[in-house]
């Protein structure tokens, strides 16, 4: 009897252990399945987020991948394919031509800048090109202004002519119209600037004043900032206009590079589809991040060397080809950036300050004038290029 009871108790303990063991395995399997579900959900969510960002960048990187968008003037934007941005060699920086065009029909290039970005040497050079630069025909029997190249052949002809000036290949370009500029200014915010002189311009077609700025510190909204950049003095001095444009560009660049990386990338993503460019949004953000890692002293501004020349009553900027090649040497890293400074009295290349040789319209004699893109503060002596009285011009803006 006792033996039967012992056997019965042993069987019960075995069943109990078997039942307990089954419960533990069930819990373990449940936990494993739960972990798989959670991890899978997280991975799926991350992949969806990455896919969304990539799709957004891809869709905004080039208008070639989407239908043509419309500007504020209800004009269709040009669709262009993008080109991969990469530096081919240490002495071959990434050349980008930046063109600001007006609203004329056909449009002309108001402002032109050649950017040389050297990722390897961590330098960037920006050359302002006067829009009235003299361009001779192949047979040298006629001349045109550089700004007319855009109306004749768009960005491709403009780029080809600038390539001839510097004897380099320029793979990349950015075209900014007035609507794109205003959108950029709205995204980055209005500029607090010191306006060097009174500026006034009357549109010859409408008779209305479309530029009205007073000398002094002020906050420039998009409309006033555009007027500041487009204003030319009474003698259509595009040289001083390039100085103002470089000054504004430097302020915008400083603000952009001082922004938090994510914020800056978001700003570029918002405005890039407003531009006509063969650079994708992704590459633009990547370039901006690399520029942001450059030392401030390695970012230089220049103006294309040359002198004023009057032909048939029109003022041209006669380019100095020898000194233009000196700039190419600086951009390639073959010459130090201060090489232009060392030849300042001889070579009008540096915009802060810049010395230019001006040919008098009547005597054709050379008269040296000095102008600086750094404005005089209240109480300081006025430079030769600024005036205390309003300078009103009835000529059409270039």
VOGU-3710 file (C-alpha; in Angstrom, 3 decimals, decimal comma):
1> xxxxxxxxxx> 0,000/0,000/0,000  2,701/2,409/1,032  4,594/1,531/-2,134  1,573/2,364/-4,313  1,160/5,709/-2,550  4,813/6,567/-3,149  4,504/5,753/-6,862  1,350/7,887/-7,115  3,059/10,850/-5,412  6,081/10,512/-7,726
11> xxxxxxxxxx> 3,846/10,569/-10,817  2,087/13,732/-9,546  5,419/15,510/-8,985  6,562/14,593/-12,518  3,304/15,900/-14,000  3,650/19,104/-11,985  7,240/19,659/-13,164  6,174/18,953/-16,762  3,279/21,398/-16,467  5,510/24,101/-14,904
21> xxxxxxxxxx> 8,154/23,580/-17,590  5,508/24,031/-20,322  4,352/27,340/-18,822  7,923/28,767/-18,830  8,511/27,885/-22,507  5,224/29,495/-23,444  6,186/32,729/-21,762  9,606/32,702/-23,416  8,095/32,198/-26,871  5,613/35,001/-26,221
31> xxxxxxxxxx> 8,393/37,396/-25,174  10,450/36,503/-28,265  7,496/37,101/-30,568  6,767/40,396/-28,827  10,373/41,548/-29,257  10,325/40,595/-32,936  7,133/42,588/-33,435  8,491/45,647/-31,626  11,870/45,596/-33,391  10,183/44,995/-36,727
41> xxxxxxxxxx> 7,877/47,925/-36,154  10,766/50,212/-35,264  12,786/49,121/-38,301  9,766/49,600/-40,541  9,104/53,055/-39,109  12,721/54,132/-39,563  12,829/52,775/-43,107  9,617/54,611/-43,948  11,022/57,847/-42,519  14,289/57,478/-44,449
51> xxxxxxxxxx> 12,358/56,656/-47,597  10,198/59,749/-47,120  13,220/62,018/-46,663  14,983/60,516/-49,686  11,845/60,908/-51,777  11,457/64,517/-50,660  15,072/65,325/-51,502  14,826/63,530/-54,810  11,621/65,282/-55,797  12,996/68,705/-54,928
61> xxxxxxxxxx> 16,549/68,160/-56,153  15,715/68,849/-59,750  12,737/69,946/-61,731  13,707/67,297/-64,265  12,154/64,673/-62,012  8,885/66,557/-61,642  6,612/68,654/-63,755  7,680/72,250/-64,372  6,773/74,619/-61,557  5,512/78,155/-61,983
71> xxxxxxxxxx> 7,190/81,296/-60,704  5,417/84,288/-59,216  5,250/85,744/-62,703  3,416/82,586/-63,863  6,287/81,645/-66,137  7,257/77,966/-66,385  10,616/77,112/-64,873  13,195/75,425/-67,048  13,622/71,710/-66,381  17,239/70,563/-66,246
81> xxxxxxxxxx> 18,923/67,284/-65,293  21,269/67,284/-62,315  24,967/66,429/-62,420  26,836/64,669/-59,635  29,019/67,162/-57,765  32,562/65,993/-57,134  36,055/67,457/-57,114  38,266/65,825/-59,732  41,660/66,811/-58,295  43,277/68,908/-55,569
91> xxxxxxxxxx> 44,083/71,701/-58,045  40,681/71,510/-59,735  38,086/73,099/-57,456  34,357/72,747/-57,934  33,391/75,670/-60,174  29,826/76,960/-59,876  28,474/79,889/-61,913  25,744/81,811/-60,086  23,565/84,026/-62,294  20,884/86,425/-61,123
101> xxxxxxxxxx> 18,468/87,288/-63,919  15,953/90,107/-64,242  12,311/90,033/-65,334  12,890/91,487/-68,789  11,669/89,577/-71,804  14,073/88,199/-72,851  15,790/88,117/-69,467  19,290/89,453/-68,899  21,817/88,523/-66,233  21,814/91,193/-63,522
111> xxxxxxxxxx> 24,584/89,648/-61,453  27,191/86,973/-62,027  29,469/85,202/-59,576  31,997/82,442/-60,094  32,424/80,236/-57,038  35,466/77,986/-56,662  34,968/75,455/-53,853  38,026/73,371/-52,998  37,009/70,572/-50,661  40,545/69,194/-50,480
121> xxxxxxxxxx> 42,219/72,480/-49,531  39,158/73,663/-47,568  38,982/77,030/-49,348  36,335/78,933/-51,284  36,861/81,870/-53,640  33,972/83,976/-54,945  34,577/86,267/-57,917  32,068/88,986/-58,752  31,801/89,590/-62,505  30,461/93,005/-63,608
131> xxxxxxxxxx> 27,425/92,490/-65,832  28,686/95,108/-68,305  31,942/93,229/-68,938  33,011/93,740/-72,537  32,701/90,647/-74,726  34,244/90,874/-78,174  32,902/88,915/-81,131  35,032/86,188/-82,678  36,136/88,515/-85,481  36,647/91,349/-82,946
141> xxxxxxxxxx> 34,523/93,685/-85,083  31,745/94,160/-82,546  31,301/94,117/-78,779  28,511/93,101/-76,426  27,941/93,288/-72,707  28,095/90,066/-70,746  24,545/90,520/-69,440  23,158/90,212/-72,993  24,568/86,701/-73,349  21,726/85,306/-71,267
151> xxxxxxxxxx> 19,071/86,855/-73,498  20,867/85,472/-76,561  21,574/81,934/-75,413  20,472/81,410/-71,833  22,676/79,893/-69,174  24,615/77,713/-71,619  25,916/80,651/-73,663  26,560/82,692/-70,520  28,508/79,815/-69,003  30,498/79,298/-72,205
161> xxxxxxxxxx> 31,502/82,975/-72,322  32,603/82,974/-68,664  34,585/79,803/-69,359  36,362/81,677/-72,174  37,148/84,578/-69,833  38,881/82,362/-67,277  39,917/79,530/-69,644  38,403/76,899/-67,372  35,515/74,438/-67,511  32,519/75,281/-65,314
171> xxxxxxxxxx> 30,386/72,153/-64,795  27,754/73,578/-62,443  25,427/76,562/-62,393  22,639/78,186/-60,387  20,161/80,653/-61,901  18,202/82,840/-59,487  15,291/85,003/-60,622  13,588/87,713/-58,586  10,923/85,379/-57,198  13,578/82,887/-56,062
181> xxxxxxxxxx> 15,601/85,655/-54,416  12,576/86,932/-52,499  11,729/83,401/-51,354  15,319/82,930/-50,154  15,237/86,206/-48,245  11,900/85,276/-46,672  13,249/81,890/-45,551  16,508/83,200/-44,099  14,986/86,403/-42,749  15,406/90,113/-43,455
191> xxxxxxxxxx> 18,888/91,661/-43,366  19,939/94,358/-40,907  22,318/96,438/-43,011  23,926/99,826/-43,274  22,980/101,355/-46,634  25,968/103,370/-47,839  24,091/106,056/-49,736  20,637/107,268/-50,704  19,305/105,185/-53,584  16,427/106,114/-55,847
201> xxxxxxxxxx> 15,358/104,795/-59,224  12,360/105,619/-61,406  11,089/102,997/-63,822  11,160/104,590/-67,267  8,217/102,466/-68,434  5,804/103,219/-65,578  7,229/106,477/-64,231  7,038/105,043/-60,717  9,854/104,956/-58,198  10,775/101,294/-57,759
211> xxxxxxxxxx> 13,879/101,808/-55,584  13,798/104,151/-52,600  16,410/103,651/-49,882  17,863/106,168/-47,453  21,410/106,116/-46,163  21,790/104,538/-42,719  21,091/101,407/-40,699  17,855/99,631/-41,566  16,183/96,273/-41,974  15,807/95,316/-45,619
221> xxxxxxxxxx> 12,793/93,231/-46,554  12,789/91,197/-49,762  11,697/94,099/-51,970  14,196/96,586/-50,551  17,000/94,018/-50,548  16,370/93,383/-54,238  16,507/97,115/-54,905  19,768/97,391/-52,960  21,334/94,692/-55,132  20,046/96,027/-58,448
231> xxxxxxxxxx> 20,708/99,730/-57,973  23,306/101,339/-60,249  24,779/104,798/-59,786  24,016/107,616/-62,239  26,867/106,526/-64,503  25,673/102,891/-64,474  28,634/101,937/-62,301  28,217/98,169/-62,124  31,535/97,904/-60,280  30,110/99,457/-57,113
241> xxxxxxxxxx> 26,981/97,352/-57,594  29,094/94,182/-57,570  30,647/95,406/-54,322  27,192/95,758/-52,764  26,142/92,362/-54,066  29,238/90,737/-52,576  28,619/92,478/-49,272  25,031/91,200/-49,163  26,149/87,715/-50,225  28,755/87,657/-47,471
251> xxxxxxxxxx> 26,134/88,542/-44,857  23,802/85,843/-46,169  26,632/83,304/-46,224  27,719/84,193/-42,686  24,165/83,779/-41,414  23,716/80,521/-43,273  26,961/79,010/-42,010  26,269/80,093/-38,429  22,927/78,267/-38,407  22,509/74,861/-36,816
261> xxxxxxxxxx> 23,190/72,164/-39,404  19,671/70,730/-39,421  18,135/74,209/-39,669  20,471/75,209/-42,481  19,754/71,999/-44,392  16,033/72,588/-43,991  16,384/76,130/-45,360  18,237/74,879/-48,432  15,644/72,154/-48,941  12,859/74,771/-48,838
271> xxxxxxxxxx> 14,364/77,150/-51,400  16,359/74,948/-53,762  13,476/74,037/-56,044  13,037/77,780/-56,681  16,376/77,843/-58,501  17,282/76,616/-61,958  20,329/74,466/-61,282  22,020/71,259/-62,358  23,003/70,666/-58,722  20,646/68,444/-56,749
281> xxxxxxxxxx> 19,244/69,454/-53,380  21,221/66,668/-51,712  24,505/67,868/-53,248  23,662/71,481/-52,373  23,162/70,551/-48,716  26,349/68,471/-48,761  28,343/71,361/-50,257  26,967/73,810/-47,700  27,958/71,519/-44,848  31,505/71,275/-46,228
291> xxxxxxxxxx> 31,711/75,054/-46,637  30,491/75,404/-43,056  33,538/73,462/-41,869  35,920/75,886/-43,601  37,783/78,499/-41,599  36,452/82,019/-42,100  39,849/83,243/-43,305  39,775/80,662/-46,111  36,704/82,221/-47,766  37,693/85,074/-50,087
301> xxxxxxxxxx> 35,797/87,574/-52,248  37,199/89,172/-55,406  36,030/91,258/-58,350  37,057/90,434/-61,908  40,067/92,700/-62,698  39,618/95,345/-65,358  38,910/99,011/-66,040  36,024/101,108/-67,281  35,885/101,928/-70,966  33,438/104,070/-72,942
311> xxxxxxxxxx> 32,381/102,830/-76,394  29,701/104,680/-78,369  28,409/106,313/-75,211  28,140/103,039/-73,269  30,280/102,127/-70,272  31,928/98,692/-70,466  34,113/96,808/-68,014  37,261/96,019/-70,002  38,593/92,765/-68,529  42,293/92,408/-67,740
321> xxxxxxxxxx> 43,097/88,899/-69,053  46,493/88,641/-67,353  45,175/89,426/-63,897  42,133/87,226/-64,509  44,518/84,305/-64,902  46,150/85,309/-61,627  42,752/84,745/-60,013  42,585/81,310/-61,619  45,945/80,525/-60,028  44,558/81,576/-56,652
331> xxxxxxxxxx> 41,421/79,462/-57,120  43,511/76,417/-58,050  45,768/76,899/-55,040  48,871/77,574/-57,140  49,081/81,133/-55,770  48,391/82,261/-52,202  45,156/84,120/-51,562  47,077/87,217/-50,468  48,854/87,379/-53,822  46,146/89,763/-55,009
341> xxxxxxxxxx> 46,597/91,881/-51,897  50,284/92,194/-52,566  49,533/93,630/-56,003  46,589/95,788/-54,952  48,004/99,022/-56,358  48,548/97,260/-59,652  45,737/94,740/-59,721  42,098/95,634/-58,918  41,082/92,185/-57,769  40,116/92,361/-54,119
351> xxxxxxxxxx> 36,751/93,858/-53,267  37,548/94,925/-49,695  39,003/97,438/-50,477  39,150/97,537/-54,264  41,160/99,907/-56,397  40,103/100,305/-60,003  41,463/102,281/-62,904  38,768/104,347/-64,597  39,087/105,810/-68,064  37,618/109,259/-68,366
361> xxxxxxxxxx> 34,915/109,436/-71,023  36,184/112,701/-72,516  39,947/112,721/-72,168  40,397/108,930/-72,072  43,101/109,607/-69,520  43,449/107,267/-66,602  42,141/108,418/-63,252  42,631/106,208/-60,245  39,731/105,970/-57,834  39,399/103,850/-54,734
371> xxxxxxxxxx> 36,154/102,396/-53,445  35,455/99,969/-50,666  32,638/97,512/-50,126  32,844/98,070/-46,375  30,450/100,984/-45,672  31,474/104,005/-43,674  29,778/104,175/-40,317  28,186/107,415/-39,047  30,896/109,883/-38,087  33,497/108,410/-40,436
381> xxxxxxxxxx> 34,745/110,058/-43,614  32,723/109,313/-46,694  34,342/107,260/-49,435  34,554/108,533/-52,972  31,683/106,361/-54,107  29,063/107,402/-51,553  26,934/110,520/-51,502  24,885/112,335/-48,872  22,326/113,478/-51,427  19,775/111,258/-53,147
391> xxxxxxxx> 21,049/109,915/-56,427  18,070/109,499/-58,705  18,464/107,648/-61,961  15,839/107,468/-64,676  17,769/104,936/-66,682  16,496/101,413/-66,829  17,948/98,984/-64,354  20,302/96,495/-65,920
//
